Amino acid sequence: MAKPLASLLRATALVTAVAVLPVATAGLAAVDSRTAPQFQKLEMIYAKIKENYVEPVNDDTLIKGAIDGMLATLDPHSAYLEARDFENLRTQTEGAYGGLGLSVTLDDGAVKVIAPMKGTPGDLGGIKAGDYITHLDGKLIYGGSLDDAVDQMRGAPGTKIKLTVYRPGRDEPLDFTLTREVIKLRPVEWKVKDNIGVIAVSSFSENVGSEVAQAVQSIRAQLGNNLAGIVLDLRGNPGGLLNEAVSLSDDFLDKGTIVSQRGRDPQDNDIYSAHPGDVARGLPMIVLIDEGSASASEIVAGAMQDQHRALIMGQRSFGKGSVQTLIPLGKDSALKLTTARYYTPSGRSVQEGGIEPDITVPQISDPDLRKRALRSYRESDLRRHLINEIKEDKDLEKDKIDDPRFKMTPEELKAKGIDDFQLYYAVQTLKRTAPGALAALRKR
């Protein structure tokens, strides 16, 4: 049974590719009396539609349309949310459901895949970040609502659904028949590769910070003193709970600022700081990011980069650096409104530009990469996105590496047993770099 809206409006924050959601405590501001003539015009148009439109029009439909129209003039992350929207948010952060395990967004009327959750039907079936889902069971879904598309993809475990996908770089559409499963959030997975601990975080749902700390302990229990370093894999991670992004960063930082946020209203300003204690005990670290790493992932990567705790490797991140506040509108709806921006410890805004890796490493094991890279999708591609008002006086120095391995073909990599070149490169970097030398690299 769906939880009532009031129970979903709890004191938490979501940091996703589409939102950061601290619950608001302030009431709605009074309407400026100077706007009264505009409201009279709106009321007149409403009355004319009700009186003259060719068919009867439902009041709720008109009001929601007016609200959506106002919000459409703002940035792409402000929105009007009803109870179903909150239920979707809840299942993304704490629930289990029958479905495909795809994180999706609406891009100019098209359903676009942000990232498939690892190990889910969508991931194992071949769906990739950046795919556009055009048909479900042969029915065109372009131009519909995101909620309707999500509802169709969810369903009883064991049932099948056919997805038709447009993949940038491919001339013809692709068809996938997937079997729904119970999707339980398992956002943290770990493994060991050549005495390097690899921790993959697919979303920032509840308890991620503590689960990552437990993963480090489990890796250390397996390797003991042979643990040479840690790769934190945030690729394709669209975000999640703000407090979990802070908690995960705090796992590896001893002190200093993790992230700050500033808005027009001073009550929206806040600073989150690290506490003493590094679960990795100073071991060398690499954080992997790509264009699918957004918001909460960028908070972590920015904190680790600015505090020189880890090398950031991969490709430039999504670039969402705005904060949205939830303002309840009664028991059945709320307003998600952009109220602030967040900043890395050095004061950088990731809005538009994202996090630039210290070492850029292409994912050359993906045979479609070159064509897909030309159509990569980031915050700066969204209509009406906020402009980054802070311009850095000097770009951070980035390592430019001319490595012959970057020129290997997917077939050559496959022959060598390398199915994830970015991860392979991160592990090899930690293996071949002495701790002292890597520390020097981090401090450049």
Rosetta blueprint (number, residue, H / E / L):
1 M L
2 A L
3 K L
4 P L
5 L H
6 A H
7 S H
8 L H
9 L L
10 R L
11 A L
12 T L
13 A L
14 L E
15 V E
16 T L
17 A L
18 V L
19 A L
20 V E
21 L L
22 P L
23 V E
24 A L
25 T L
26 A L
27 G L
28 L L
29 A L
30 A L
31 V L
32 D L
33 S H
34 R H
35 T H
36 A H
37 P H
38 Q H
39 F H
40 Q H
41 K H
42 L H
43 E H
44 M H
45 I H
46 Y H
47 A H
48 K H
49 I H
50 K H
51 E H
52 N H
53 Y L
54 V L
55 E L
56 P L
57 V L
58 N L
59 D H
60 D H
61 T H
62 L H
63 I H
64 K H
65 G H
66 A H
67 I H
68 D H
69 G H
70 M H
71 L H
72 A H
73 T L
74 L L
75 D L
76 P L
77 H L
78 S L
79 A E
80 Y E
81 L E
82 E E
83 A H
84 R H
85 D H
86 F H
87 E H
88 N H
89 L H
90 R H
91 T H
92 Q H
93 T H
94 E L
95 G L
96 A E
97 Y E
98 G E
99 G E
100 L L
101 G L
102 L E
103 S E
104 V E
105 T E
106 L E
107 D E
108 D L
109 G L
110 A E
111 V E
112 K E
113 V E
114 I E
115 A E
116 P E
117 M L
118 K L
119 G L
120 T L
121 P H
122 G H
123 D H
124 L H
125 G L
126 G L
127 I L
128 K L
129 A L
130 G L
131 D L
132 Y E
133 I E
134 T E
135 H E
136 L E
137 D L
138 G L
139 K E
140 L E
141 I L
142 Y L
143 G L
144 G L
145 S L
146 L H
147 D H
148 D H
149 A H
150 V H
151 D H
152 Q H
153 M H
154 R L
155 G L
156 A L
157 P L
158 G L
159 T L
160 K E
161 I E
162 K E
163 L E
164 T E
165 V E
166 Y E
167 R L
168 P L
169 G L
170 R L
171 D L
172 E L
173 P L
174 L E
175 D E
176 F E
177 T E
178 L E
179 T E
180 R L
181 E E
182 V E
183 I E
184 K E
185 L L
186 R L
187 P L
188 V E
189 E E
190 W E
191 K E
192 V E
193 K E
194 D L
195 N L
196 I E
197 G E
198 V E
199 I E
200 A E
201 V E
202 S L
203 S L
204 F E
205 S L
206 E L
207 N L
208 V H
209 G H
210 S H
211 E H
212 V H
213 A H
214 Q H
215 A H
216 V H
217 Q H
218 S H
219 I H
220 R H
221 A H
222 Q H
223 L H
224 G H
225 N H
226 N H
227 L L
228 A L
229 G E
230 I E
231 V E
232 L E
233 D E
234 L L
235 R L
236 G L
237 N L
238 P L
239 G L
240 G E
241 L E
242 L H
243 N H
244 E H
245 A H
246 V H
247 S H
248 L H
249 S H
250 D H
251 D H
252 F H
253 L L
254 D L
255 K L
256 G L
257 T E
258 I E
259 V E
260 S E
261 Q E
262 R E
263 G E
264 R L
265 D L
266 P H
267 Q H
268 D H
269 N L
270 D E
271 I E
272 Y E
273 S E
274 A L
275 H L
276 P L
277 G L
278 D L
279 V L
280 A L
281 R L
282 G L
283 L L
284 P L
285 M E
286 I E
287 V E
288 L E
289 I E
290 D L
291 E L
292 G L
293 S L
294 A L
295 S L
296 A H
297 S H
298 E H
299 I H
300 V H
301 A H
302 G H
303 A H
304 M H
305 Q H
306 D H
307 Q L
308 H L
309 R L
310 A L
311 L E
312 I E
313 M E
314 G E
315 Q L
316 R L
317 S L
318 F L
319 G L
320 K L
321 G L
322 S E
323 V E
324 Q E
325 T E
326 L E
327 I E
328 P E
329 L L
330 G L
331 K L
332 D L
333 S E
334 A E
335 L E
336 K E
337 L E
338 T E
339 T E
340 A E
341 R E
342 Y E
343 Y E
344 T L
345 P L
346 S L
347 G L
348 R L
349 S E
350 V L
351 Q L
352 E L
353 G L
354 G L
355 I L
356 E L
357 P L
358 D L
359 I E
360 T E
361 V L
362 P L
363 Q L
364 I L
365 S L
366 D L
367 P L
368 D L
369 L H
370 R H
371 K H
372 R H
373 A H
374 L L
375 R L
376 S L
377 Y L
378 R L
379 E H
380 S H
381 D H
382 L L
383 R L
384 R L
385 H L
386 L L
387 I L
388 N L
389 E L
390 I L
391 K L
392 E L
393 D L
394 K L
395 D L
396 L L
397 E L
398 K L
399 D E
400 K L
401 I L
402 D L
403 D L
404 P H
405 R H
406 F H
407 K H
408 M L
409 T L
410 P H
411 E H
412 E H
413 L H
414 K H
415 A H
416 K L
417 G L
418 I L
419 D L
420 D L
421 F H
422 Q H
423 L H
424 Y H
425 Y H
426 A H
427 V H
428 Q H
429 T H
430 L H
431 K H
432 R H
433 T L
434 A L
435 P H
436 G H
437 A H
438 L H
439 A H
440 A H
441 L H
442 R H
443 K L
444 R L
